[in-house]
Amino acid sequence: MPLCEAEDLVSLLRSRGLTLSTAESCTGGLIGGAVTAVPGSSDVFCGGIVSYSNDVKTKVLGVKEETLMAHGAVSEETAREMAQGSMSLLGTRTAIAVTGIAGPGGATPSKPVGLVYIAVADGPRVVVCRNVFEGDRDGIRRQAVSTACTLLKELIEGKL
């Protein structure tokens, strides 16, 4: 697990007095796990939602059914709404949301295995990055965790 990225993120959140929530699909809670592996993470991490099904995305996180119909679960739009829903639901200032195809199945010609959308939010500012990771299911999920932690850190630091 990419603990060093999570340690850096927790340290930054703590130094800025920020709180974090997560909304995870293809990573299934790995981001929350990486963050909570850091001693003292309870100062900044409020909680996370594993929204593997579209039902949870809509009923819990508030992703619009229209978004899912028009763009699909694995999309920039869905990732953005997942992050916003996470912050709203859990009352945090920052969020990470991840949705993608870890494989080995589930791919289409326009959405290959390894496609992962990562949304990071700091207040009203939400940045979504499209990634295509290579490797097996475990490797894709680990890369998503590492990238997500790094992206949120960069957003908070004003580098995105």
Secondary structure, 3 states (H helix, E strand, C coil): CCHHHHHHHHHHHHHHCCCEEEEECCCCCHHHHHHHCCCCHHHCEEEEEECCCHHHHHHCCCCCHHHHHHHCCCCHHHHHHHHHHHHHHHCCCEEEEEEECCCCCCCECCECCCEEEEEEEECCEEEEEEEECCCCHHHHHHHHHHHHHHHHHHHHCCCC
